[in-house]
Amino acid sequence: MVSSSLHCENSFTIDAIGRSYFVTAINMASGKYSRSDSRTSSSFCSATTITVLIAVCLVGVWMIASSTKSREEVLSLDTESDTSDETSPASFKYTSSARTEHSVNEDPTKGYNNENNPNSSDGSDGEDNKDSGTTEENKDAEKVDGTSDETGGQENDGVENNDESNENKIGSQTNEIEEEVDQSSKEGNEENQLKDKGENEIFPLGTQSELLNETNSENGAWSTQAVESKNEKDVQASSSKGQNVELSWKLCDVKAGTDYIPCLDNEAAIGKLRSTKHYEHRERHCPDNAPTCLVPLPDGYKPPIKWPMSREKIWYNNVPRTKLATVKGHQNWVKVSGEYLTFPGGGTQFKHGALHYIDFIQESWPDIAWGKRTRVILDVGCGVASFGGYNFDRDVLTMSLAPKDEHEAQVQFALERGIPAISAVMGTQRLPFPSKVFDVVHCARCRVPWHIEGGKLLLELNRLLRPGGYFVWSATPVYQNLPEDVEIWKGNLEQHDPSAETALLEHGKPLKADQRPPSLEMNPKVPDWPETQFVTKCALAIGLKLLTIVIHLRYVNQIPAMSSLTKSMCWQMVTRRNDTVNQVGLAIFRKPSDNKCYEKRAKDNPPICQETDNPDAAWYVPLQACIHKLPVNPSSRGTTWPEHWPQRLEKTPYWLDSSQLGVYGKPAPEDYETDYDRWKHVVTKSYSNGMGIDWSTIRNVMDMRSVYGGFAAALRDMNVWVMNVVPIDLPDTLPIIYERGLFGMYHDWCESFSTYPRTYDLLHADHLFSKLKKRCSLLSIITEVDRILRPKGKLIVRDKADTIDQIGSMVKSLKWDIILSYSKDKEGLLCVQKSLWRPKEVETSMSL
């Protein structure tokens, strides 16, 4: 009725106005309206005036009629919307909100869409509905494009505020995707799946999610400036995202060459350091702009030898370094044998093999219990990591670390052998691990001055060591009686014989370079002239006396030495034994399990850390010479030793509280168990069989965004190890990973990882890249992925469909092979294989 009345009124108005204009035009044409001076207008003026007036009349009538017709159409559309939504899958429901959109195939209960489901208002104003529909169509067009950062940002804002509640929706979608992948692999198990692989096409994995591509507009012939400007910005943004035609890859031009680690080879930053006495030059110094160049391959590179054979030998061309073989060959570190580098399994402290040494440690203190009580250990100054490599035989997981220093490529040797290791140094900053996580810390001639500067470095080990855990120290101060060893061990000057230095000089045994004054020659040659002999003897006597004083002062500055320092830290030395086979010795210290000893100390030195000092904070945090108090609450982490391995892998940590909300939005213990069940399902349904991965070629695995370690736990029965990385801007769940007998580290993926190029066989990223691209370049992240992944290695990405598309475009430009690409309900799964391709062109000098 309202519509009919409105139509009648408008028709009457049009007729009245039309008649008025028409009469006026006729009167002017017949001369009824003449000038007041009784002179009629000229024929030219009369004709012009008549033409203009008639035109104005016609335009006015047309505009009003069009307006009325448009309003009738809008009202008609509004009344038909309910029927249209039910019958046509290509329709949109008009709402009063200009920020809400509904894709045709979108299920608002799935995926990452966190928007409200609006109700349609039939009685709303037609013009508002018209504007709303236009905005919805523009937004949906942006969805189709799939590359707009602004659109993604708006959509992700809701996700960020509700990550915990939204992530639990991934599980159900995961099951659907795994079933599709598994079904697809069964249906076309042999040839059908591989037909398109030669052209890097995806497997046909069933119905893909479809997005409607809207082209019509409800604004008539005119757009708005806001829409035009936003569309142009979206086009510009999409043109620079992941389009392989736009990417021009080049080789890095750096001194490190094939071994380039951006954050450890930043020569410009290292050259500006004020001091290097605390190994600052071995720490991380990342470039301001993450590199986007590719690291070249060594000449003659070959696919790595498979584990376990790789523990004994690797291809020489893959790591063409011989310095360690020359310097440490007699200690059975590494030897050159034709086209191989071989590793007899020895080390400085275990020349006759690592296994004997490992067993000797347990014989010295049976409570160590390798592979049961002791599961996760830290090996400081690991060399080529033979200790960690043979610990696998005792079911022990070893995090080996060593700096990138003059011991050429030692960590690279370890990783090429299939042994976990990272490039790191004990310098001025905390290591990238949480507190109270390692069952044992081991150091065999690791050349770390534990006792200096208030024991800062040993106190860092104290932070990392689990309460009740052990420090195994095999070094010369434990079993040798040389002056410097005695002083490091006892710190007792009264028991030291000052004549020892004289005896060393007289017998031609020079002191270490850092112990003797640079002006003093160890074998001075003087003319055999009678008049000079007395002067020479006097000079030597004075020099030796001064040298003794210098050595004494040096040792005074090192007090407290190891024995007094460990006592003040309440570490108990449980045993000290010599190994007659390797002719070395070791001491084993135990960290206390409570605070009683700290409270009974006569001197508060080292001091107790302040309450505000978070022991789990570890990313670029300076070292402190203090002791962190141990937890008191029985339900706190660290008050109870974990279950023995392997029970601890599946046991929910006792300190996870049901009142805590987990990452996926459920109570923490339930969240933990659900995550494990999910990854067991994924590994069984997809990764083991559905992707065509030859797991015999996979050894070094990295989970780039680990939550509870469920993915690594699900791979337990495979012959692999997994580096679990917890990004610094996501929930800190790394202590949970260690609690279950796995290991990992913190990292910021906007920077390079502390590993050599070509060191991982498989990288796994679960909903990582869509989060990262909000704060750093996706191009630089893919460049880093290319750096650390071995040729023929695999990358598995689970993420939003638009992010999967961008990554797919980038890896295609790198000439990688697409093994699988699948998306459903705005979620995607991508599996790709890196190729041997490298560009020919070299980047201009990076000055690094």
CORKAKA-V96812 format. One record per residue. N is the residue number from 1. RES is the residue in three letters. SS is DSSP state (A for helix, B for strand, O for the rest). PSI is psi as a letter, one per 30 degrees, with the letter a starting at -180 (none if undefined). Layout:
N,RES,SS,PSI ; N,RES,SS,PSI
This chain:
1,MET,O,e ; 2,VAL,A,e ; 3,SER,A,e ; 4,SER,A,e ; 5,SER,A,e ; 6,LEU,A,e ; 7,HIS,A,e ; 8,CYS,A,e ; 9,GLU,A,e ; 10,ASN,A,e ; 11,SER,A,e ; 12,PHE,A,e ; 13,THR,A,e ; 14,ILE,A,e ; 15,ASP,A,e ; 16,ALA,A,e ; 17,ILE,A,e ; 18,GLY,A,e ; 19,ARG,A,e ; 20,SER,A,e ; 21,TYR,A,e ; 22,PHE,A,e ; 23,VAL,A,e ; 24,THR,A,e ; 25,ALA,A,e ; 26,ILE,A,e ; 27,ASN,A,e ; 28,MET,A,e ; 29,ALA,A,e ; 30,SER,O,g ; 31,GLY,O,g ; 32,LYS,O,f ; 33,TYR,O,j ; 34,SER,O,l ; 35,ARG,O,l ; 36,SER,O,f ; 37,ASP,O,g ; 38,SER,O,g ; 39,ARG,O,k ; 40,THR,O,l ; 41,SER,O,l ; 42,SER,O,l ; 43,SER,A,e ; 44,PHE,A,e ; 45,CYS,A,e ; 46,SER,A,e ; 47,ALA,A,e ; 48,THR,A,e ; 49,THR,A,e ; 50,ILE,A,e ; 51,THR,A,e ; 52,VAL,A,e ; 53,LEU,A,e ; 54,ILE,A,e ; 55,ALA,A,e ; 56,VAL,A,e ; 57,CYS,A,e ; 58,LEU,A,e ; 59,VAL,A,e ; 60,GLY,A,e ; 61,VAL,A,e ; 62,TRP,A,e ; 63,MET,A,e ; 64,ILE,A,e ; 65,ALA,A,e ; 66,SER,A,e ; 67,SER,A,e ; 68,THR,A,e ; 69,LYS,A,e ; 70,SER,A,e ; 71,ARG,A,e ; 72,GLU,A,e ; 73,GLU,A,e ; 74,VAL,A,e ; 75,LEU,A,e ; 76,SER,A,e ; 77,LEU,A,e ; 78,ASP,A,e ; 79,THR,A,f ; 80,GLU,A,f ; 81,SER,A,e ; 82,ASP,A,e ; 83,THR,A,e ; 84,SER,A,e ; 85,ASP,A,e ; 86,GLU,A,f ; 87,THR,A,f ; 88,SER,O,j ; 89,PRO,O,f ; 90,ALA,O,g ; 91,SER,O,l ; 92,PHE,O,k ; 93,LYS,O,k ; 94,TYR,O,k ; 95,THR,O,l ; 96,SER,O,f ; 97,SER,O,k ; 98,ALA,O,f ; 99,ARG,O,g ; 100,THR,O,k ; 101,GLU,O,l ; 102,HIS,O,j ; 103,SER,O,l ; 104,VAL,O,e ; 105,ASN,O,g ; 106,GLU,O,k ; 107,ASP,O,j ; 108,PRO,O,f ; 109,THR,O,f ; 110,LYS,O,l ; 111,GLY,O,a ; 112,TYR,O,g ; 113,ASN,O,j ; 114,ASN,O,g ; 115,GLU,O,l ; 116,ASN,O,l ; 117,ASN,O,j ; 118,PRO,O,l ; 119,ASN,O,k ; 120,SER,O,k ; 121,SER,O,j ; 122,ASP,O,f ; 123,GLY,O,g ; 124,SER,O,l ; 125,ASP,O,k ; 126,GLY,A,e ; 127,GLU,A,e ; 128,ASP,A,e ; 129,ASN,A,e ; 130,LYS,A,e ; 131,ASP,A,e ; 132,SER,A,e ; 133,GLY,A,e ; 134,THR,A,e ; 135,THR,A,e ; 136,GLU,A,e ; 137,GLU,A,e ; 138,ASN,A,e ; 139,LYS,A,e ; 140,ASP,A,e ; 141,ALA,A,e ; 142,GLU,A,e ; 143,LYS,A,e ; 144,VAL,A,e ; 145,ASP,A,e ; 146,GLY,O,g ; 147,THR,O,g ; 148,SER,O,k ; 149,ASP,A,e ; 150,GLU,A,e ; 151,THR,A,e ; 152,GLY,A,e ; 153,GLY,A,e ; 154,GLN,A,e ; 155,GLU,A,e ; 156,ASN,A,f ; 157,ASP,A,e ; 158,GLY,A,e ; 159,VAL,A,e ; 160,GLU,A,e ; 161,ASN,A,f ; 162,ASN,O,h ; 163,ASP,A,e ; 164,GLU,A,e ; 165,SER,A,f ; 166,ASN,A,e ; 167,GLU,A,f ; 168,ASN,O,f ; 169,LYS,O,f ; 170,ILE,A,e ; 171,GLY,A,e ; 172,SER,A,e ; 173,GLN,A,e ; 174,THR,A,e ; 175,ASN,A,e ; 176,GLU,A,e ; 177,ILE,A,e ; 178,GLU,A,e ; 179,GLU,A,e ; 180,GLU,A,e ; 181,VAL,A,e ; 182,ASP,A,e ; 183,GLN,A,e ; 184,SER,A,e ; 185,SER,A,f ; 186,LYS,A,e ; 187,GLU,A,e ; 188,GLY,O,h ; 189,ASN,O,f ; 190,GLU,O,c ; 191,GLU,O,e ; 192,ASN,A,e ; 193,GLN,A,f ; 194,LEU,A,g ; 195,LYS,O,e ; 196,ASP,O,f ; 197,LYS,A,e ; 198,GLY,A,f ; 199,GLU,A,g ; 200,ASN,O,h ; 201,GLU,O,l ; 202,ILE,O,l ; 203,PHE,O,k ; 204,PRO,O,j ; 205,LEU,O,h ; 206,GLY,O,a ; 207,THR,O,k ; 208,GLN,O,l ; 209,SER,O,k ; 210,GLU,O,k ; 211,LEU,O,k ; 212,LEU,O,k ; 213,ASN,O,j ; 214,GLU,O,k ; 215,THR,O,f ; 216,ASN,O,l ; 217,SER,O,k ; 218,GLU,O,g ; 219,ASN,O,g ; 220,GLY,O,b ; 221,ALA,O,f ; 222,TRP,O,k ; 223,SER,O,l ; 224,THR,O,l ; 225,GLN,A,e ; 226,ALA,A,e ; 227,VAL,A,e ; 228,GLU,A,e ; 229,SER,A,e ; 230,LYS,A,e ; 231,ASN,A,e ; 232,GLU,A,e ; 233,LYS,A,e ; 234,ASP,A,e ; 235,VAL,A,e ; 236,GLN,A,e ; 237,ALA,A,e ; 238,SER,A,f ; 239,SER,A,f ; 240,SER,O,g ; 241,LYS,O,j ; 242,GLY,O,g ; 243,GLN,O,j ; 244,ASN,O,f ; 245,VAL,O,f ; 246,GLU,O,f ; 247,LEU,O,k ; 248,SER,O,j ; 249,TRP,O,k ; 250,LYS,O,l ; 251,LEU,B,k ; 252,CYS,O,k ; 253,ASP,O,i ; 254,VAL,O,l ; 255,LYS,O,e ; 256,ALA,O,f ; 257,GLY,A,b ; 258,THR,A,f ; 259,ASP,A,g ; 260,TYR,O,k ; 261,ILE,O,j ; 262,PRO,O,e ; 263,CYS,O,f ; 264,LEU,O,f ; 265,ASP,O,g ; 266,ASN,O,i ; 267,GLU,A,e ; 268,ALA,A,e ; 269,ALA,A,e ; 270,ILE,A,e ; 271,GLY,A,f ; 272,LYS,O,f ; 273,LEU,O,k ; 274,ARG,O,f ; 275,SER,O,l ; 276,THR,O,g ; 277,LYS,O,f ; 278,HIS,O,g ; 279,TYR,O,g ; 280,GLU,A,e ; 281,HIS,A,f ; 282,ARG,A,f ; 283,GLU,O,l ; 284,ARG,O,k ; 285,HIS,O,i ; 286,CYS,O,k ; 287,PRO,O,l ; 288,ASP,O,e ; 289,ASN,O,k ; 290,ALA,O,k ; 291,PRO,O,k ; 292,THR,O,g ; 293,CYS,O,l ; 294,LEU,B,k ; 295,VAL,O,k ; 296,PRO,O,l ; 297,LEU,O,k ; 298,PRO,O,k ; 299,ASP,O,k ; 300,GLY,O,g ; 301,TYR,O,k ; 302,LYS,O,l ; 303,PRO,O,k ; 304,PRO,O,l ; 305,ILE,O,k ; 306,LYS,O,k ; 307,TRP,O,k ; 308,PRO,O,f ; 309,MET,A,e ; 310,SER,A,f ; 311,ARG,A,f ; 312,GLU,O,f ; 313,LYS,B,l ; 314,ILE,B,l ; 315,TRP,B,k ; 316,TYR,A,e ; 317,ASN,A,f ; 318,ASN,A,e ; 319,VAL,A,i ; 320,PRO,O,i ; 321,ARG,O,k ; 322,THR,O,f ; 323,LYS,A,e ; 324,LEU,A,e ; 325,ALA,A,e ; 326,THR,A,e ; 327,VAL,A,e ; 328,LYS,A,g ; 329,GLY,A,e ; 330,HIS,A,f ; 331,GLN,A,g ; 332,ASN,O,h ; 333,TRP,O,d ; 334,VAL,O,k ; 335,LYS,B,l ; 336,VAL,B,k ; 337,SER,B,j ; 338,GLY,O,b ; 339,GLU,O,g ; 340,TYR,B,l ; 341,LEU,B,k ; 342,THR,B,l ; 343,PHE,O,j ; 344,PRO,O,f ; 345,GLY,O,g ; 346,GLY,O,a ; 347,GLY,O,l ; 348,THR,O,e ; 349,GLN,O,f ; 350,PHE,O,i ; 351,LYS,O,f ; 352,HIS,O,g ; 353,GLY,O,k ; 354,ALA,A,e ; 355,LEU,A,e ; 356,HIS,A,e ; 357,TYR,A,e ; 358,ILE,A,e ; 359,ASP,A,e ; 360,PHE,A,e ; 361,ILE,A,e ; 362,GLN,A,e ; 363,GLU,A,e ; 364,SER,A,e ; 365,TRP,O,j ; 366,PRO,A,f ; 367,ASP,A,f ; 368,ILE,A,e ; 369,ALA,O,i ; 370,TRP,B,k ; 371,GLY,O,g ; 372,LYS,O,d ; 373,ARG,O,e ; 374,THR,B,j ; 375,ARG,O,e ; 376,VAL,B,k ; 377,ILE,B,l ; 378,LEU,B,k ; 379,ASP,B,j ; 380,VAL,B,k ; 381,GLY,O,h ; 382,CYS,O,f ; 383,GLY,O,b ; 384,VAL,O,g ; 385,ALA,O,h ; 386,SER,A,e ; 387,PHE,A,e ; 388,GLY,A,e ; 389,GLY,A,e ; 390,TYR,A,f ; 391,ASN,A,f ; 392,PHE,A,e ; 393,ASP,A,f ; 394,ARG,A,g ; 395,ASP,O,h ; 396,VAL,O,k ; 397,LEU,B,k ; 398,THR,B,k ; 399,MET,B,j ; 400,SER,B,k ; 401,LEU,B,k ; 402,ALA,B,l ; 403,PRO,O,l ; 404,LYS,O,j ; 405,ASP,O,a ; 406,GLU,O,f ; 407,HIS,O,i ; 408,GLU,O,j ; 409,ALA,O,g ; 410,GLN,A,e ; 411,VAL,A,e ; 412,GLN,A,e ; 413,PHE,A,e ; 414,ALA,A,e ; 415,LEU,A,e ; 416,GLU,A,f ; 417,ARG,O,f ; 418,GLY,O,g ; 419,ILE,O,k ; 420,PRO,O,k ; 421,ALA,B,l ; 422,ILE,B,l ; 423,SER,B,j ; 424,ALA,O,l ; 425,VAL,O,k ; 426,MET,O,j ; 427,GLY,O,c ; 428,THR,O,f ; 429,GLN,B,l ; 430,ARG,O,k ; 431,LEU,O,l ; 432,PRO,O,h ; 433,PHE,O,l ; 434,PRO,O,l ; 435,SER,O,l ; 436,LYS,O,h ; 437,VAL,O,f ; 438,PHE,B,k ; 439,ASP,B,e ; 440,VAL,B,k ; 441,VAL,B,k ; 442,HIS,B,k ; 443,CYS,B,j ; 444,ALA,B,j ; 445,ARG,O,h ; 446,CYS,O,f ; 447,ARG,O,h ; 448,VAL,O,k ; 449,PRO,O,i ; 450,TRP,O,e ; 451,HIS,O,f ; 452,ILE,O,l ; 453,GLU,A,h ; 454,GLY,A,g ; 455,GLY,A,h ; 456,LYS,A,e ; 457,LEU,A,e ; 458,LEU,A,e ; 459,LEU,A,f ; 460,GLU,A,e ; 461,LEU,A,e ; 462,ASN,A,e ; 463,ARG,A,e ; 464,LEU,A,f ; 465,LEU,B,k ; 466,ARG,B,k ; 467,PRO,B,k ; 468,GLY,B,g ; 469,GLY,B,l ; 470,TYR,B,k ; 471,PHE,B,j ; 472,VAL,B,j ; 473,TRP,B,j ; 474,SER,B,j ; 475,ALA,O,l ; 476,THR,A,e ; 477,PRO,A,f ; 478,VAL,A,e ; 479,TYR,A,f ; 480,GLN,O,l ; 481,ASN,O,g ; 482,LEU,O,l ; 483,PRO,A,e ; 484,GLU,A,e ; 485,ASP,A,e ; 486,VAL,A,e ; 487,GLU,A,e ; 488,ILE,A,e ; 489,TRP,A,e ; 490,LYS,A,e ; 491,GLY,O,g ; 492,ASN,O,j ; 493,LEU,A,f ; 494,GLU,A,f ; 495,GLN,A,g ; 496,HIS,O,k ; 497,ASP,O,j ; 498,PRO,O,f ; 499,SER,A,f ; 500,ALA,A,e ; 501,GLU,A,e ; 502,THR,A,e ; 503,ALA,A,e ; 504,LEU,A,e ; 505,LEU,A,e ; 506,GLU,A,f ; 507,HIS,O,g ; 508,GLY,O,g ; 509,LYS,O,j ; 510,PRO,O,k ; 511,LEU,O,l ; 512,LYS,O,l ; 513,ALA,A,e ; 514,ASP,A,g ; 515,GLN,A,f ; 516,ARG,O,k ; 517,PRO,O,k ; 518,PRO,O,f ; 519,SER,O,f ; 520,LEU,O,j ; 521,GLU,O,k ; 522,MET,O,f ; 523,ASN,O,i ; 524,PRO,O,k ; 525,LYS,O,k ; 526,VAL,O,l ; 527,PRO,O,k ; 528,ASP,O,i ; 529,TRP,O,k ; 530,PRO,A,e ; 531,GLU,A,f ; 532,THR,A,f ; 533,GLN,A,e ; 534,PHE,A,e ; 535,VAL,A,e ; 536,THR,A,e ; 537,LYS,A,e ; 538,CYS,A,e ; 539,ALA,A,e ; 540,LEU,A,e ; 541,ALA,A,e ; 542,ILE,A,e ; 543,GLY,A,e ; 544,LEU,A,e ; 545,LYS,A,e ; 546,LEU,A,e ; 547,LEU,A,e ; 548,THR,A,e ; 549,ILE,A,e ; 550,VAL,A,e ; 551,ILE,A,e ; 552,HIS,A,e ; 553,LEU,A,e ; 554,ARG,A,e ; 555,TYR,A,e ; 556,VAL,A,e ; 557,ASN,A,f ; 558,GLN,A,f ; 559,ILE,O,k ; 560,PRO,O,k ; 561,ALA,O,a ; 562,MET,A,e ; 563,SER,A,e ; 564,SER,A,e ; 565,LEU,A,e ; 566,THR,A,e ; 567,LYS,A,e ; 568,SER,A,f ; 569,MET,O,g ; 570,CYS,O,g ; 571,TRP,O,k ; 572,GLN,B,k ; 573,MET,B,j ; 574,VAL,B,f ; 575,THR,B,l ; 576,ARG,B,j ; 577,ARG,B,l ; 578,ASN,B,k ; 579,ASP,B,j ; 580,THR,O,f ; 581,VAL,O,e ; 582,ASN,O,f ; 583,GLN,O,h ; 584,VAL,B,l ; 585,GLY,B,l ; 586,LEU,B,l ; 587,ALA,B,k ; 588,ILE,B,k ; 589,PHE,B,k ; 590,ARG,B,k ; 591,LYS,O,k ; 592,PRO,O,l ; 593,SER,O,f ; 594,ASP,O,a ; 595,ASN,O,g ; 596,LYS,A,e ; 597,CYS,A,e ; 598,TYR,A,e ; 599,GLU,A,f ; 600,LYS,A,f ; 601,ARG,O,k ; 602,ALA,O,e ; 603,LYS,O,k ; 604,ASP,O,i ; 605,ASN,O,j ; 606,PRO,O,k ; 607,PRO,B,l ; 608,ILE,B,k ; 609,CYS,O,l ; 610,GLN,O,l ; 611,GLU,O,f ; 612,THR,O,f ; 613,ASP,O,j ; 614,ASN,O,j ; 615,PRO,O,f ; 616,ASP,O,f ; 617,ALA,O,k ; 618,ALA,O,g ; 619,TRP,O,j ; 620,TYR,O,h ; 621,VAL,O,k ; 622,PRO,B,l ; 623,LEU,O,k ; 624,GLN,O,k ; 625,ALA,O,i ; 626,CYS,B,l ; 627,ILE,B,k ; 628,HIS,O,k ; 629,LYS,O,l ; 630,LEU,O,l ; 631,PRO,O,k ; 632,VAL,O,e ; 633,ASN,O,k ; 634,PRO,O,f ; 635,SER,O,g ; 636,SER,O,l ; 637,ARG,O,k ; 638,GLY,O,f ; 639,THR,O,f ; 640,THR,O,k ; 641,TRP,O,k ; 642,PRO,O,l ; 643,GLU,O,l ; 644,HIS,O,l ; 645,TRP,O,k ; 646,PRO,O,g ; 647,GLN,A,e ; 648,ARG,A,f ; 649,LEU,A,e ; 650,GLU,A,f ; 651,LYS,O,k ; 652,THR,O,k ; 653,PRO,O,k ; 654,TYR,O,f ; 655,TRP,O,g ; 656,LEU,O,k ; 657,ASP,O,k ; 658,SER,O,f ; 659,SER,O,f ; 660,GLN,O,k ; 661,LEU,B,k ; 662,GLY,O,l ; 663,VAL,O,e ; 664,TYR,O,g ; 665,GLY,O,g ; 666,LYS,O,l ; 667,PRO,B,k ; 668,ALA,A,e ; 669,PRO,A,e ; 670,GLU,A,e ; 671,ASP,A,e ; 672,TYR,A,e ; 673,GLU,A,e ; 674,THR,A,e ; 675,ASP,A,e ; 676,TYR,A,e ; 677,ASP,A,e ; 678,ARG,A,e ; 679,TRP,A,e ; 680,LYS,A,e ; 681,HIS,A,e ; 682,VAL,A,e ; 683,VAL,A,e ; 684,THR,A,e ; 685,LYS,A,e ; 686,SER,A,e ; 687,TYR,A,e ; 688,SER,O,e ; 689,ASN,O,f ; 690,GLY,O,f ; 691,MET,O,g ; 692,GLY,O,g ; 693,ILE,O,k ; 694,ASP,O,j ; 695,TRP,A,f ; 696,SER,A,f ; 697,THR,A,f ; 698,ILE,O,k ; 699,ARG,O,e ; 700,ASN,B,j ; 701,VAL,B,k ; 702,MET,B,k ; 703,ASP,B,j ; 704,MET,O,f ; 705,ARG,O,i ; 706,SER,O,k ; 707,VAL,O,d ; 708,TYR,O,g ; 709,GLY,O,g ; 710,GLY,A,e ; 711,PHE,A,e ; 712,ALA,A,e ; 713,ALA,A,e ; 714,ALA,A,f ; 715,LEU,O,g ; 716,ARG,O,e ; 717,ASP,O,f ; 718,MET,O,l ; 719,ASN,O,h ; 720,VAL,O,l ; 721,TRP,B,l ; 722,VAL,B,k ; 723,MET,B,j ; 724,ASN,B,j ; 725,VAL,B,k ; 726,VAL,B,j ; 727,PRO,B,k ; 728,ILE,O,f ; 729,ASP,O,g ; 730,LEU,O,l ; 731,PRO,O,k ; 732,ASP,O,j ; 733,THR,O,g ; 734,LEU,A,e ; 735,PRO,A,e ; 736,ILE,A,e ; 737,ILE,A,e ; 738,TYR,A,e ; 739,GLU,A,e ; 740,ARG,O,g ; 741,GLY,O,g ; 742,LEU,O,l ; 743,PHE,O,l ; 744,GLY,B,a ; 745,MET,B,l ; 746,TYR,B,l ; 747,HIS,B,l ; 748,ASP,O,j ; 749,TRP,O,g ; 750,CYS,O,f ; 751,GLU,O,l ; 752,SER,O,l ; 753,PHE,O,l ; 754,SER,O,i ; 755,THR,O,l ; 756,TYR,O,l ; 757,PRO,O,l ; 758,ARG,O,h ; 759,THR,O,f ; 760,TYR,B,k ; 761,ASP,B,f ; 762,LEU,B,k ; 763,LEU,B,k ; 764,HIS,B,k ; 765,ALA,B,j ; 766,ASP,B,j ; 767,HIS,O,h ; 768,LEU,O,e ; 769,PHE,A,e ; 770,SER,A,f ; 771,LYS,A,e ; 772,LEU,A,e ; 773,LYS,O,f ; 774,LYS,O,f ; 775,ARG,O,f ; 776,CYS,O,l ; 777,SER,O,k ; 778,LEU,A,e ; 779,LEU,A,e ; 780,SER,A,e ; 781,ILE,A,e ; 782,ILE,A,e ; 783,THR,A,e ; 784,GLU,A,e ; 785,VAL,A,e ; 786,ASP,A,e ; 787,ARG,A,e ; 788,ILE,A,f ; 789,LEU,B,k ; 790,ARG,B,k ; 791,PRO,B,k ; 792,LYS,B,g ; 793,GLY,B,l ; 794,LYS,B,k ; 795,LEU,B,k ; 796,ILE,B,k ; 797,VAL,B,k ; 798,ARG,B,k ; 799,ASP,B,a ; 800,LYS,B,k ; 801,ALA,A,e ; 802,ASP,A,e ; 803,THR,A,e ; 804,ILE,A,e ; 805,ASP,A,e ; 806,GLN,A,e ; 807,ILE,A,e ; 808,GLY,A,e ; 809,SER,A,e ; 810,MET,A,e ; 811,VAL,A,f ; 812,LYS,A,e ; 813,SER,A,f ; 814,LEU,O,g ; 815,LYS,O,g ; 816,TRP,O,l ; 817,ASP,B,k ; 818,ILE,B,j ; 819,ILE,B,e ; 820,LEU,B,k ; 821,SER,B,k ; 822,TYR,B,k ; 823,SER,B,k ; 824,LYS,B,k ; 825,ASP,O,h ; 826,LYS,O,g ; 827,GLU,B,k ; 828,GLY,B,l ; 829,LEU,B,k ; 830,LEU,B,k ; 831,CYS,B,k ; 832,VAL,B,l ; 833,GLN,B,k ; 834,LYS,O,k ; 835,SER,O,l ; 836,LEU,O,f ; 837,TRP,O,k ; 838,ARG,O,k ; 839,PRO,O,l ; 840,LYS,O,e ; 841,GLU,O,k ; 842,VAL,B,k ; 843,GLU,O,k ; 844,THR,O,l ; 845,SER,O,k ; 846,MET,O,f ; 847,SER,O,h ; 848,LEU,O,none
